[in-house]
Amino acid sequence: MRYTNPSKSAHVRVGQRVDYAPYYSLPLPGALVTAPLDRVGLSADREDHLVGHESYISNSDVSYYRELTPRTSLSVEGGYRFTYSGDPSFDVRDLRVGGHALHRFTPAFGVRSGYGYRYGTLPGGSITGVVRSQDVDLGIEYSRPLSKTRRASVVVSSGAAVIEMGTDRMYRMTANGSFKYDTPDRWALQIDYDRGVQVIEGFTQPIFSDGVMARLSGLFGPRIEASFEIGGAIGQIGQPGRRYHNFQGAAQMRYAFTKYMAVEVQGLSYQYEFDPSSTPVEFIPRAMDRRGGRVSLVFWLPMTQ
């Protein structure tokens, strides 16, 4: 569920999502990996092991944006993620708050700065399972129309993060970038890069990753929408820690029957592998290569007119 209240110079967005699944999809940065919660009898050498286990995931987010002057804007965001599986050695809580300021020197060029704070509880619930991180970043935004119907934009920022875990303190250079190109025939290409820190279910240390994702989306007609994604990441669990790499690809097509109902067809492919020289994560295989598909019927209703 999502609510947006826009105005001429400001808008507020509030969202809430609750997911249930008989198994858990482990979101390693750069890929979506299906992994079991039940660890009994799981061998790290098997690539086909999947054990059903129910899990509930709640995601809440809120954001506020306001134009302070014709050239300066401010945005504030917050989010909270909670996972419940009945297994305290797996569940996490993740709280994120932050804000950014953007000042445009010209209509095409602007400078942005921001600060973020994160508080997460890792599995186990001890003092060493609490992660606090503070991020400071500085970047630029550049948007230029290539013609009356084509536009390209670039956003780049970098910074530093301090991660505290018990009495340990870790430092991490962070960065993210985005390139977007819009075509005159209602198609868009977007490429994103992210170097960050994640708190993920089942891992007793934060995950550091470098990931790239490319997405092409557009319309084949008034009723058919399609999107294609490909991406991957390399990273490690802890610092220094167990290294991994992963890859994912997806293709999706949506056909709208009416204004409020559509059918979706999606194909997925993902794979990951932990470095053979490192100790694999306890509850998932050292490597996995999977492909799948799904068909969904989607409904949506406007909250206001």
Residue pairs with C-beta under 8 A, 6 or more apart in sequence:
1 15
1 16
1 17
2 13
2 14
2 15
2 16
3 13
3 14
3 15
3 303
4 11
4 12
4 13
4 14
5 11
5 12
5 13
9 66
9 67
10 64
10 65
10 66
10 67
11 64
11 65
12 62
12 63
12 64
13 61
13 62
13 63
13 64
14 61
14 62
15 59
15 60
15 61
15 62
16 58
16 59
16 60
16 61
17 58
17 59
17 60
18 56
18 57
18 58
18 59
19 56
19 57
19 58
19 59
20 54
20 55
20 56
21 54
21 55
22 52
22 53
22 54
23 34
23 35
23 36
23 37
23 50
23 51
23 52
23 53
23 55
24 34
24 35
24 36
24 37
24 53
24 55
24 85
24 201
25 32
25 33
25 34
25 35
26 32
26 33
26 34
26 35
26 200
26 201
26 202
26 284
27 33
27 198
27 200
28 200
28 207
28 209
28 233
28 235
28 244
28 246
28 272
29 194
29 196
29 198
29 207
29 209
29 211
29 233
29 235
30 209
30 211
30 212
30 213
30 231
30 232
30 233
30 234
30 235
30 246
30 247
30 248
31 231
31 232
31 233
31 246
31 247
31 248
31 270
31 271
31 272
32 248
32 268
32 270
33 246
33 270
33 272
33 284
33 288
34 50
34 288
34 290
35 202
35 283
35 284
36 42
36 49
36 50
36 51
36 52
36 53
36 283
36 284
37 51
37 53
37 55
37 85
37 87
37 90
37 202
37 283
38 51
38 52
38 53
39 282
39 283
40 51
42 49
42 51
42 283
42 284
42 285
43 49
43 285
44 280
44 282
44 284
44 285
44 286
45 285
45 286
46 285
47 285
47 287
47 288
47 289
49 285
53 85
54 85
54 86
55 83
55 84
55 85
56 83
56 84
56 85
57 81
57 82
57 83
57 84
58 80
58 81
58 82
58 83
58 84
59 79
59 80
59 81
60 79
60 80
60 81
61 77
61 78
61 79
61 80
62 77
62 78
62 79
63 75
63 76
63 77
63 78
64 75
64 76
64 77
65 73
65 74
65 75
66 73
66 74
66 75
67 73
68 74
71 103
71 104
71 105
72 101
72 102
72 103
72 104
73 101
73 102
74 99
74 100
74 101
74 102
75 99
75 100
75 101
75 102
76 97
76 98
76 99
77 96
77 97
77 98
77 99
78 96
78 97
78 98
79 94
79 95
79 96
79 97
80 93
80 94
80 95
80 96
81 92
81 93
81 94
82 91
82 92
82 93
82 94
83 90
83 91
83 92
83 93
83 201
84 91
85 91
85 201
88 123
88 124
88 125
89 123
89 124
89 202
90 123
90 201
90 202
90 283
91 123
91 201
92 120
92 121
92 122
92 123
92 199
92 200
92 201
93 120
93 121
94 118
94 119
94 120
94 121
94 199
95 118
95 119
95 120
96 116
96 117
96 118
97 116
97 117
98 114
98 115
98 116
98 117
98 135
99 114
99 115
99 116
100 112
100 113
100 114
101 112
101 113
101 114
102 110
102 111
102 112
102 141
103 110
103 111
103 112
104 110
104 141
105 111
108 142
108 143
108 144
109 140
109 141
109 142
110 140
110 141
110 142
111 138
111 139
111 140
111 141
112 138
112 139
112 140
112 141
112 157
113 137
113 138
113 139
114 135
114 136
114 137
114 138
114 157
114 159
115 134
115 135
115 136
115 137
116 133
116 134
116 135
116 137
117 132
117 133
117 134
117 135
118 131
118 132
118 133
118 134
118 135
118 197
118 199
119 130
119 131
119 132
120 130
120 131
120 132
120 199
120 206
121 129
121 130
121 131
122 129
122 130
122 131
122 199
122 203
122 204
122 205
122 206
123 129
123 201
123 202
123 203
123 204
124 204
127 166
128 165
128 166
128 168
129 204
130 165
130 166
131 163
131 164
131 165
131 199
131 206
132 163
132 164
132 165
133 161
133 162
133 163
133 164
133 197
133 206
134 161
134 162
135 159
135 160
135 161
135 174
136 159
136 160
137 157
137 158
137 159
137 174
138 157
138 158
138 159
139 155
139 156
139 157
139 158
140 154
140 155
140 156
140 157
141 153
141 154
141 155
142 153
142 154
142 155
143 151
143 152
143 153
143 154
144 151
144 152
144 153
145 151
146 152
147 184
149 183
149 184
150 181
150 182
150 183
150 184
151 181
151 182
152 179
152 180
152 181
152 182
153 178
153 179
153 180
154 177
154 178
154 179
155 177
155 178
156 175
156 176
156 177
156 178
157 175
157 176
157 177
158 173
158 174
158 175
158 176
159 173
159 174
159 175
160 171
160 172
160 173
160 174
161 171
161 172
161 173
161 174
161 196
161 197
162 169
162 170
162 171
163 169
163 170
163 171
163 172
163 197
163 206
164 170
165 205
165 206
170 206
170 239
172 197
172 208
172 239
173 195
174 195
174 196
174 197
175 193
175 194
175 195
176 192
176 193
176 194
176 195
176 196
177 192
177 193
178 190
178 191
178 192
178 193
179 190
179 191
180 188
180 189
180 190
180 191
181 188
181 189
181 190
182 188
183 189
183 218
185 218
186 218
186 219
187 216
187 217
187 218
187 219
188 216
188 217
188 218
189 214
189 215
189 216
190 214
190 215
190 217
191 212
191 213
191 214
191 215
192 212
192 213
192 214
192 215
193 210
193 211
193 212
194 209
194 210
194 211
195 209
195 210
195 211
196 208
196 209
197 206
197 207
197 208
198 206
198 207
198 208
198 209
199 206
199 207
200 207
202 281
202 283
202 284
203 237
203 281
205 237
205 238
205 241
206 237
206 238
207 235
207 236
207 237
208 235
208 236
208 239
208 241
209 233
209 234
209 235
209 236
210 233
210 234
210 235
211 231
211 232
211 233
211 234
211 235
212 231
212 232
212 233
213 229
213 230
213 231
214 229
214 230
214 231
215 227
215 228
215 229
216 227
216 228
216 229
217 225
217 226
217 227
217 228
218 225
218 226
218 227
219 225
219 226
220 226
223 255
223 256
224 253
224 254
224 255
224 256
225 253
225 254
225 256
226 251
226 252
226 253
226 254
227 250
227 251
227 252
228 250
228 251
228 252
229 248
229 249
229 250
229 251
230 248
230 249
230 250
231 247
231 248
231 249
232 245
232 246
232 247
232 248
233 245
233 246
234 243
234 244
234 245
235 243
235 244
235 245
236 242
236 243
236 244
237 244
237 281
241 278
242 274
242 275
242 278
242 279
242 280
242 281
243 274
243 275
243 278
244 272
244 273
244 274
244 275
245 272
245 273
246 270
246 271
246 272
246 273
247 270
247 271
247 272
248 268
248 269
248 270
248 271
249 268
249 269
249 270
250 266
250 267
250 268
250 269
251 266
251 267
252 264
252 265
252 266
252 267
253 264
253 265
253 266
254 262
254 263
254 264
254 265
254 298
255 262
255 263
256 262
257 263
260 299
260 300
260 301
261 297
261 298
261 299
262 297
262 298
263 295
263 296
263 297
263 298
264 294
264 295
264 296
264 297
264 298
265 293
265 294
265 295
266 293
266 294
266 295
266 296
267 291
267 292
267 293
268 290
268 291
268 292
268 293
268 294
269 290
269 291
270 288
270 290
271 287
271 288
271 289
271 290
272 287
272 288
273 286
273 287
273 288
274 280
274 281
274 286
274 287
276 286
280 286
